[in-house]
Amino acid sequence: MLAHAIGHNRAWLQAHSDEELREVWWIHYGRYLHQRLQGQPTQQITGVQEFYGRDFRVTRDVLIPRPETEHVIEAALTLGARNVVDVGTGSGAIAVTLALETGARVVGTDVSFAALRVAEANARRLGAAVTWIACDLGTALRPAAFDLVVSNPPYVPARAKTTLQREVREYEPEVALYGGDDGLEIYRRLIPEAHRLLAPGGWLIMEIGYTLGDAVRDMLVAWTDIEIRTDLAGLPRVILGRHPPGP
């Protein structure tokens, strides 16, 4: 936050450690500290969160990208998909990253116009060619048009709201957090929608809450090659499933 207040990076601070802080720097830094003490996440104060080696702009209209979501990227990069849709794109972190890393045709959807404005700005600043569409899940897209559907859907059970950190509960958008009372509401809608959007043999990759792996796996009974991958803490984090090939 001090680097943000000064307008220089951390390396500059270290190289100028003997320099006295100017009054205007103190004023900005004091305001940022006050915001942080009120519970506002540092990423919203600075407006930036790193994801897969790139800086993404974030606001209160989007979920702050988490390092755990990079496992979705890692899974996707092994599949060689050429037509990708990121459902519930938020800041655009997944869509922009896949477009830049793979050169694939990428579409990002979101029900929030405000989130799409953030995503579009991130794509423009980072030089990613992504098509942005406002719709519920993938309802505006034609069937069988993609070979990969990716998503980090809302999966926090609404009943667990009071247990969340203040930074999350009070400052991140509810539409991006809560997946109904049990956390599974969006998965129940997303899985059949992905089945419609995918060509035969295409893949679905979703981030999951660490307690939801078995329940989401059970929803993929008509799919093949189901796999749950863990994060660096050994917790279930990503689930993959393949649209049955053939007619």
Buried (B, 14 or more C-beta within 10 A) or exposed (E): BBBBBBEBEEEEEEEEEEEEEEEEBEEBBEEBBEBBEEEBBBBBBBEEBEBBEBBBBBBBBBBBBBEBBBBBBEBBEEBEBEBBBBBBBBBBBBBBBBBBBBEBBBBBBBBBEEBBBBBBBBBEEBEBEBBBBEEEBBEEBEEEBBBBBBBBBBBBBBEBEEEBEEBBBEBBBEBBBBBBEBBBBBBBBBBEBBBBBBBEEBBBBBBBBBBBBEBBBEBBEEBEEBEBBEBEEEEBBBBBBBBBEEE
